[in-house]
């Protein structure tokens, strides 16, 4: 996605930071879709914004929206091909997601959360010409690339995000049941919002 503020890469890298303190301010629907396009979208030339081993793209992005203009509170699956949100469930789910983290109760102040998930068992059988652990390793590397896209997007927009991977796996499985695709494990949460220092 093209920069909207004219920052060069070095400026964005310098502004890239992990934000764990947010003000309770909403996002526009356009801003949310811009984030999704940057994290997991498709570029004008048909390429995805994050690399994937053998173009397998095993990671699903689920949006938890709470205070986004034009988007009802609830869970949505992001479709990168159509650059659209598909409703999954309704209601403000932030407190449930916060309870699945080890120390990130503050996500309840963020207007939107991006959940990265994948079927790790399937990943271990995806590349039959390689050791099983390589498939799972590729998923984690892809998640890291997507997270970096989120960080650079946030730096460009003057907003905040952070990669939350400190999760209670049992609680995460409970609270994401019916929210993320069946058989998927929650890999990480990427909150989106306005930094408290702004």
N, C-alpha and C positions, 0 to 999 in steps of 0.2 A: 504494500500500500504506500502511496506517495505521502511524504511528509506534508502536513498542512501548515506548518509554521516556518518552513525553510531551514530547519536545523540540519547540519551535517551529521554524519555518523559519530564523529568524535564528540560533538556537543551532546548527542543523545547518550553516548556511553558515559560521559561525565555526569549527566543528570540521572542516570539509572541508579535507583536505590530501592531498598526494601522498606515499605511503609507499613507500620503496625498501629498507626494512630490516625483516625479519620473523623471528620465532622459529618453530622447527619444532614447531608445535602444530596438531592437526587441527581440522576443522570437523564439526559435526553435519550430517546430511542435511537436517534442517529449516532450518538456517542457510543452506545452499547454495540450497535451493529458495526461501527468502525473498529471497535476493539476485537470483535469476533472475526472480522475480515482480516485483521492483522495477525491474530493468533492462529487461526485455522482456516482461513479463507482460500479462495482461488484468485490468482492474479489475472490481469487482462490477457496475458499470453497463455493462460490455461494451466499454469503451474500452481502448486499449492505453496502457501507462505512458509510452511515448515517441511523439512525433508522427512521421508519415511523409507525405511529399508524396502527395496524392491517395490516401492509405491504401494505398500500394503495398507497404510493409514488405519491402524487398529484402534486409535484413540478416538473416543467420542467426547464431544464437548456438550455438557448440560449446563444451561443457564438457570440460576436461581435469581429471579428478579423480584425486587421488593419496592423500590422507589425509582421506577424508570417511567418517564413520561410516555404515554401511549402503549405501555405494556402492563397488562394486569399482573398482580403479584402471583407468582407461581413458578413451576419448573418447566423448562423448554429445552428441546433438543435442537442444536444448531445444525442445519444442513448446509454444508459448504458449497455444494453444487448450485443450489438455488439462492444461497445467501439469505436464508430465511429461518425463522423460529417455528418449531412445531410443538404445540402444547403437550405437556405430559401430565401435569397435576397443578392444582390451584392452591393459593394461600401463601402466607409469608413463612418460608422454610428456614430462615436464617438462624433462629435459635436452635433448631434441630441440628443443623450443620455445625454450629458452634460447639454443641455438646459432643460431637465426634472428633474435635480437635483436642490436643493435649494442653494447649495454653492460648487459644485464640478466641476467647469469648467476645472480643471486640469486633468480630466480623458482623455482629448484629447491627452495627452502625453503617455498614457498607450497603449501598443501594443495589448492588448486583454482585454475584459470585459466579465464577466459571469453574465447573467441576470437570476435571480430566479423568477419564476412566478407560479401562481396557480389560479384555479377557486374557489374563496372563497365562492361564492353562492352555488356551488355544495358541497363544504366542509361542509356547515351547514346542509346538508341533508344526509351526508354519514353514520353517526352513529345513527340509529333510536332508539337505546336503551339509548341514552344520550341526554342532552339538546343541541339544535342546535349550541350554541356558542362553544361547545367543539370541534366540527369539525374544525372550523376556528382556534381555539387555537392550535390544534395539527399541523396545517400547519405552523404556526409561530414558534412553537418549532422545527419542522423539519428544517425550514430555518436556525434557529440558529445553529443547529448541523452541517449543511452543511457549514455554514460560519466558524465555528470553525475548521472544516477540512481544509478549505482554508487557514486560519491563520497558522495552524500547518504545512501544506505543504509549505507555503511561508517561514516560519522560517527554515524549513529543507533545502530549496533550496537557501537560502540567497536572496530571492526576497521579494517583498512587495505586500500587499493587504489591504483592509479595507472594512468593511460592510457599504455601503451607503444605508440608508433607508430614508433619508431626501429628499423626492420626491414631486414634484408638480403633484398631481394625475391627473389633467386634461391634463397637458402637457405630462405626461408619457403615458397616454392612446393614445394620438395623435401620438406620435413618435414611439410607439411600435406596432401600428396597422399593421398587416401583418408580424410582426417580431416574436412576441411571439404567442403561440397558441390562437385561437379565444376563447373569454370568460374568458381569464386569466387576472389577475391583476398583475402588476409588483410589486414584494415584495421588491427586493433589487438588487443592482449592486455590484459586486465584481471585482474591477480592478486587473489586474495582470501586474507586471512590475518590473523594476530595481529601487531600492530606490535611491533617489538623493544623499544621503550621501555615497553611495558605490563608 
